[in-house]
Amino acid sequence: MYRKTEALWLSVSPSLKCFDQRLLSRLSKGRSIRRWQYCQTIDEPCSATAVVEALHEYLRSRPALPTGQPAPKVHLIGHGVSGTIALLYARQYPQHVASLTLLSVGDQPAVNWQAHYYALRRLIPCSREIILGQMVRLLFGEQAPRFARALTHLLAKDLDSNLTLHSLTHSDHIESGGVTVPLLICNGEKDEITAPSQAKPWQKWLKSGDLLWHCPDGQYFFHFYHYQAVAKAISSYWSGLSPQTPVQTPGQTPEQTLGQTSSQSLEVIADSKTAAESGSHSCIPHFLEQELIDIPTSQSLAARRSATLN
């Protein structure tokens, strides 16, 4: 017996999805949640509109219920630029959205860590690696050199391989504003990107029933460090909304048979305790070890610098 998807986690930054897993594992306890992933290819332009339409193609193509009714709405959730895509989708296609949860998305939706990175690149005559090192300190605080190096490599992969709304020569602007669907905004209290000063502007866009929640001591990736508190806040908000009756059908869920393009994938989030979930801050090395192995040599970094404007 399988339940229809209740919540859909958007991931347009696959290089950084390791920071999402602990929260996803916790949210999946008692709920049907899946991760929709968009992988930017070399030949594709970085276009938020294209990603929104790809998401819409998936959601509108879901099979109807056995009763003939349309597939139920989903709770959309996303962090950073993935949250920005969720916001744009909820504005354009609210008929498919039960609620919207934004993590580390400020009143200016296009202002994310990449916007800060490119602003620093334009202002400070330093190398890419030095600026990325500064971004690590802004996003994660002080780290041991070994792991700061791995985090720098992760951020570099995100810039080079994933959707970005910014570059050295251009920055996208997305209008401030809310949505017609129920809205939960979660930000870290000590986030240097969506700083506390950005919390007040959100207030004017909140309607009755919307909620603005701050994670104490949280930074940009607060949902990784404080996944239990974040999961509790999100689950509590969802529970307070008008419930949608889960639909169960025997055999394989039709959603699992959807064709996947080279740019999209759908992942079922298992209701199980992950290795990362069992630790605290010290579990960062658990998934950074591979990054340390994969870090290019100084020669390959120099070659990449000469081939990219990032």
ABEGO torsion letter per residue (X at the ends): XBBBBABBBBBABAAAAAAAAAAAAAAABGBBBBBBBBBBBAABBBBAAAAAAAAAAAAAABBBBAAGBBBBBBBBBBBEAAAAAAAAAAAABAAABABBBBBGBBABAABBAAAAAAAAAAABBBBAAAAAAAAAAAAAEBBBAAAAAAAAAAAAAAAAABBBABBAABBBBBBBEBBABBBBBBBBAABAABBAAAAAAAAAABBBGBBBBBBBGBBAAAAAAAAAAAAAAAAAAAAABBBBBBBBBBEBBAAAABBBBAABBBBBBBBBBBAAAABBAAAAAAAAAAAAAABBBAAAAAAAAAABAX
